Amino acid sequence: MTTSTNASRIARIQLLTLDDPIAPSLLERLGATDERGLVSLVEVRAAESRGTGIAVGSFGTGRNARELSWRHVSELSELLLDEPVHGDGDASTHQHAHELVAANSHHLVSDVLERRISISGVLAGLAEAITRAVAQLTAPTAPLDPAAVLAELVPHANRYHVVPAPPPMRIDGRPANRYPELDFLRPLGVNGTKGHLLERQALAQGFRTMRFSKGAFVADRDGGPQLNFKWSRSPIASGVSLALCTHKEATRIQLRRRGLPAPRGRMFARGDYDTAKTYAKHIGYPVVCKPASGVRGIGVVADIRDEHELDDAFQTYQESRLGGDDFIIEEHIAGGDYRIVVIDDQVVAAILRQPASVIGDGQQTVAELVLQKNELRRQNPHLWGRLIKVGRPAIHRLARQGFDLTSVPPAGVQVRLSDTCSLSQGGDSIDVLDELHPSIAEASVAAVRAIPGMRYCGVDFLMEDHRRPLAEQHAAGICELNAHAAIGNGEYPMFGTPREVARELFARSATTAGYDVPEPAQELTLRLEIHGKVTRVNYRQWLARHAEDFGVSGWVRNLGRRKVEAVLHGPTLPVSALASLTVLGPRRALPTTVRTEHVQVTPRSGFEVRR
Amino acid sequence: MIASDVFAPELADGTYLLQAALASGMNVELLPRQIMTCWQPSAPDDRRSFVHGIPEASTLAGVTYAQDKRVVRALLQRAGVTNTKGATFSFRGRGAALRYADRLGYPLSVRMAIDDSIRTPPRMAANRAELEAAIDDLRRIRDDSLASATNLRRSAYSLTGLLDPETDENGVRLLARATRVLIEQVPDHPRLHVLVSGDDVLAAAELPPGDHSGAALPQAVAGPLPEAQHEAAVRAAAAVPGLRVAHVVLLTRRPSRLRRRGPYLVHDVSERLGLDLFERARQGWAAELASRLLAQECPRADEAAPTEPITLSVRCEGVDDTAHFSSALPAETTIRFHDPVEGHLHCVVSGTIRELARLLMELSTVGVDGRRSMFLAVEREAAARGDIGE
């Protein structure tokens, strides 16, 4: 399975799987039986002098199969750690590796290509990457370029396991958080927490709900008014607030007119680059160039240091999807990037966002550190689909620091892989609420008050240090207001204390509508009616499988051609997650609405599929 | 030069509300997307805002839901309000959409399931070929769809979705396959447009059968609506939580095959006011309705109604070309200050309330040869203060 040199025992095993099943089993090779199979060894390589190996492969079909196999392999790896390896030195180890690859490469590559056709787009790039990696490993004369191989393979990694486990990754002494509810939230998809967390609160507080999609539901109780939500768009924000906040220039003007810290800048008509250059010179470099009403960082270039870079930035903006919009030039504020979540007059979460990075331990390569960190991100309900990306920009960023993916950074050295703090690009989220200086909290609340009808907002603040008074900071400014800021950001920081943003937002929405807000229930019994294309699509079996996985008891049955009824009972976390999940259903289902209400019956243990 | 018509359907609501605020002697601030904040000079802390005429009291969740026609239809059904027969399909499910349409029968209408503007008329299809063409046409991305001029006409609630577009083999940019369209059976019967606020019907006008584009001349409904129509409109508006004001469209004559489903079908519920339709039914009606809505939101609205002509101090910020901008202002405008680098300009303008409302909205939203001011602070000249870089 793996290799070592100058050692009779494996010192360390690393398992890496790619993002789709590829070929037959590594377990078979090891003498184990696993019908789902761990796939073929594609590469057995890595810093041999350190007695390590990387096994790259993939296994299983379907979510459950993959999980089972992974667990199996992880356990096996630990057992294997003390087993003798095949080879006794470099030559035999390489020979063995090449034999393994050669024996499987044809099947492996053809399988990948076939899947590429059948799963259009999913495997884009993978076949080429594997082919190249295999070619390198099987051609005796071809010099191995480990950095190039890793650059091809790491972006496709979907699981990573090291035995023995390296010391936990920490930031400022804080270990990365692990969230036990991840297993309940992962089936909801990458943005699942966004649409689920508020419904969890609603159900826990005795509301019934009606869900229309992964993001949208209404809640009411005892004949009271309906509360509607879509993602984090709530009844306590106005339509005006979103229209204003999605226009960056309008937001900036509104903040500055109220004496709040916002970068100096102004907007220009599309194509008016000459005036913009004059203005950039007038306010002084570095500057930021961005579309006037952009989202998700599309077309944004920051830290532009001279006119030449500004020309490049104009091109980036113009070629972006928002290149038809007007654009803004504003001063660049160097400093930490913070998301401060405000509800009414209260800051309920404060997150420091740092660009994707790893911290060296003097032993692991950058690639290994990235894989390890991504594995930690996979344990986070908000970040598991937002991994560090090892594309060209990351390689370029590494090179600027004198590293590549095979470099072993010294212990304690932080290695950056991105220039942006975006969590979607692999950035870290660190809770800093308890350390936030009151003057910053005050400015954030004032910013939210400056927007008509806004009572929930994510304030994006750039500043030098969140612990120091705003007045003492050389550079600080609010660069954006988000009327529908993601709730999972504050609920699931990678480091530091999680904050109950959803609970607070739901409570404010409910009390505004005249509801009282009781302590959330720890256990729920719910009756669900799922409407739409939900029969003859294995919906009941699908629900039963998830109920068993989640440890939820109850039953499910068909009610006519387009309706399924279910009762779910158990702890609030899994029951509410499963209730939210029902609007997705199995692959061929098309649920349109899910009605959820509380019932008093307590079903027997286990989950029953009724006719 | 100023040429665009701010009373065009998608901009009319915001302009009428601005006109009403000026007619009430209120100070106003204007931001892009017709965001207007207004207040009486005697009560500077008591402010109300509107976007495209939609009051601040309409919630973000409410307007978001109103723009999602699949959700609106589900909410109407939940409230027991009968609506037109139809379903939504993604572009990915084009085949299923066509099969559904064949079962439903033609003619049919097709429109975007999530859309910013009620004013976009649906495409009508008399047969399968026309439906296919209409679906394909809806999927094509217009060159100007993300341009600033288009952007400012939208409320932008759904803009943030921005699903990644695709490109076909001919290089034509297409909306993402997950984007949905609504296919519905719209019986050829009179359409009753009703403006509803709470339990009150503020206005009602009827369009004749056969007019799917809304181009025909609407007829004002004189007197109170019949109770059943009133109730249907109010219930439809209430079905979408969070809308302070709603524009409800009812199909009023019962088609025989739909008789079992009730005498009225709800065709649409929108957060937009649609005042231009009432203006076409009766001249001056839109301004009356805007005044009524303003008074509803701002209890002190008519405290200091001015006499025409009026003179206004207008301070502009974020003007992308002050020289060009000022040259297009009316000849009698006095320019008091301008800073081309910072994009600031202060001027004094006089005219009728209607003329000035139009002018201000042009400067703010439509633009002067595409040049706009991102912020306008407007006060009655007597009360003007100098606070922008002078």
Interface residues (C-beta under 8 A of the other chain):
Chain A: M210 F212 S213 A216 V218 P225 Q226 L227 N228 F229 K230 R233 S234 P235 I236 A237 S238 G239 V240 S241 L242 A243 L244 T246 H247 E249 A250 I253 Q254 R257 R266 M267 F268 A269 R270 D272 T275 T278 Y279 H282 A292 S293 V295 R296 I298 R321 L322 G324 D325 D326 P452 G453 A483 H484 T592 T593
Chain B: L31 P32 R33 I35 T37 R47 R48 S49 F50 V51 H52 I54 E56 A57 S58 T59 L60 A61 G62 V63 T64 Y65 D68 R70 V71 A74 L75 R78 D143 D144 L146 A147 S148 N151 S155 A156 Y157 L159 T160 L162 P165 P241 G242 E271 E317 G318 D320 D321 V341 E342 G343 G370 R371 M374 F375
